[in-house]
Amino acid sequence: MSDLSAVLDDLLAATGADRVTLRRDVPGDYRFPVVEEALAPGAGSLRDERSVHLPTQPVVAEVARGRQVVQDDCRAAHDDPAFQRMLDTYGGLAAQIVTPVMADGRLEGIVSVHELGAPRSWTPAEVAAAAAAAERIRALL
């Protein structure tokens, strides 16, 4: 298991979420592909999903500014049709914590914690765990 995988596994355990992903800015791939992920039993992988154009998604725009995004109810968060389609494409994404991995003012990666099926309220400890995981990842990159 890689160090990055261990960070994601720890975050999955700390949050009890369905999926945790790390997306990276890969040269030549403008979609920030998933390069590592941790999955709870029954959660679908996003590793090969390339149909969503992430740079136009409202959450990615916020994360690119260095801001963590916490959504307890994704369906209610944005009425943008592309965002709503993304929720379905990502397996019924219902709640999420999305945290930037920044280095020298540049977005190097995105750590996402996903709850599928039903909204949930993220605790301050879970939000802090996502921020700490992003910092651990930044140190590993």
C-alpha positions as CSV (number, residue, x, y, z in Angstrom):
1,M,0.0,0.0,0.0
2,S,1.3,3.4,-0.9
3,D,1.6,6.3,1.6
4,L,-1.1,8.1,-0.4
5,S,-3.4,5.1,-0.1
6,A,-2.8,4.9,3.6
7,V,-3.9,8.6,4.0
8,L,-7.1,8.0,2.1
9,D,-7.8,4.8,4.1
10,D,-7.3,6.7,7.3
11,L,-9.7,9.4,6.2
12,L,-12.3,6.8,5.1
13,A,-12.2,5.2,8.6
14,A,-12.3,8.6,10.3
15,T,-15.4,9.7,8.5
16,G,-17.3,6.5,7.9
17,A,-18.0,7.8,4.4
18,D,-18.6,5.7,1.3
19,R,-15.6,6.9,-0.8
20,V,-12.5,9.0,-0.5
21,T,-10.7,10.1,-3.6
22,L,-7.5,11.9,-4.6
23,R,-7.5,13.7,-7.9
24,R,-4.3,15.1,-9.3
25,D,-3.6,17.7,-12.0
26,V,-2.1,15.4,-14.5
27,P,-0.5,17.0,-17.5
28,G,-2.5,16.5,-20.7
29,D,-5.7,15.5,-18.7
30,Y,-7.8,18.5,-17.9
31,R,-10.3,16.5,-15.9
32,F,-8.3,16.0,-12.7
33,P,-8.5,12.2,-12.8
34,V,-8.7,10.1,-9.7
35,V,-5.3,8.7,-9.0
36,E,-6.0,7.0,-5.6
37,E,-9.2,6.1,-3.8
38,A,-10.5,4.3,-0.8
39,L,-13.9,2.6,-1.0
40,A,-16.3,1.3,1.6
41,P,-18.0,-2.0,0.7
42,G,-20.5,-1.5,-2.2
43,A,-19.2,2.0,-3.2
44,G,-18.4,2.4,-6.9
45,S,-15.0,3.5,-8.1
46,L,-14.4,6.8,-9.9
47,R,-10.9,5.9,-11.1
48,D,-11.9,5.4,-14.8
49,E,-14.8,8.0,-14.8
50,R,-13.9,10.7,-17.4
51,S,-17.3,12.0,-18.5
52,V,-17.6,14.9,-16.0
53,H,-15.6,18.1,-17.0
54,L,-14.4,19.1,-13.6
55,P,-13.0,22.5,-14.3
56,T,-16.5,23.8,-15.1
57,Q,-18.0,22.3,-11.9
58,P,-18.9,24.9,-9.2
59,V,-17.2,23.0,-6.4
60,V,-13.9,22.7,-8.3
61,A,-14.0,26.5,-8.9
62,E,-14.1,27.0,-5.2
63,V,-11.4,24.5,-4.4
64,A,-9.2,26.0,-7.1
65,R,-9.3,29.2,-5.0
66,G,-7.9,27.2,-2.1
67,R,-11.3,26.9,-0.3
68,Q,-12.6,23.7,1.3
69,V,-16.2,22.9,0.3
70,V,-18.5,21.1,2.8
71,Q,-21.9,20.1,1.5
72,D,-24.4,18.2,3.8
73,D,-26.9,18.0,0.9
74,C,-25.4,18.1,-2.5
75,R,-28.8,18.2,-4.4
76,A,-29.7,21.4,-2.6
77,A,-26.2,23.0,-2.9
78,H,-26.3,24.0,-6.6
79,D,-29.1,24.0,-9.3
80,D,-26.5,23.9,-12.1
81,P,-27.7,21.1,-14.5
82,A,-24.2,19.8,-15.0
83,F,-23.6,19.6,-11.3
84,Q,-26.9,17.7,-10.8
85,R,-25.9,15.2,-13.6
86,M,-22.5,14.8,-11.9
87,L,-24.2,13.7,-8.7
88,D,-25.9,10.8,-10.5
89,T,-22.7,9.9,-12.5
90,Y,-20.8,9.7,-9.2
91,G,-23.2,7.0,-7.9
92,G,-25.8,9.1,-6.1
93,L,-23.4,11.5,-4.5
94,A,-25.5,13.0,-1.6
95,A,-23.0,14.8,0.7
96,Q,-19.3,15.7,0.3
97,I,-16.3,17.4,1.8
98,V,-13.9,18.6,-1.0
99,T,-10.5,19.9,0.1
100,P,-7.7,21.4,-2.0
101,V,-4.2,20.2,-1.9
102,M,-2.2,23.4,-2.5
103,A,1.5,23.9,-3.1
104,D,3.0,27.3,-3.8
105,G,-0.5,28.8,-4.5
106,R,-1.3,26.1,-7.1
107,L,-3.9,23.4,-6.9
108,E,-2.0,20.2,-6.9
109,G,-4.8,17.8,-5.9
110,I,-8.3,17.5,-4.6
111,V,-9.3,15.2,-1.7
112,S,-13.0,14.3,-1.8
113,V,-15.0,12.5,0.9
114,H,-18.3,11.2,-0.5
115,E,-21.5,10.0,1.1
116,L,-23.7,8.2,-1.3
117,G,-27.5,7.8,-1.2
118,A,-28.6,10.2,1.5
119,P,-27.5,13.6,2.8
120,R,-25.6,13.7,6.1
121,S,-24.3,16.4,8.4
122,W,-20.5,16.4,8.6
123,T,-19.0,17.0,12.0
124,P,-16.3,19.5,12.7
125,A,-14.0,16.6,13.4
126,E,-14.7,15.1,10.0
127,V,-14.1,18.4,8.2
128,A,-10.8,18.8,10.2
129,A,-9.8,15.2,9.3
130,A,-10.2,16.0,5.6
131,A,-8.1,19.2,5.9
132,A,-5.4,17.2,7.8
133,A,-5.4,14.5,5.1
134,A,-4.9,17.1,2.4
135,E,-2.0,18.5,4.3
136,R,-0.5,15.0,4.7
137,I,-0.9,14.5,1.0
138,R,0.7,17.8,0.2
139,A,3.8,16.8,2.3
140,L,4.0,13.5,0.3
141,L,3.8,15.1,-3.1
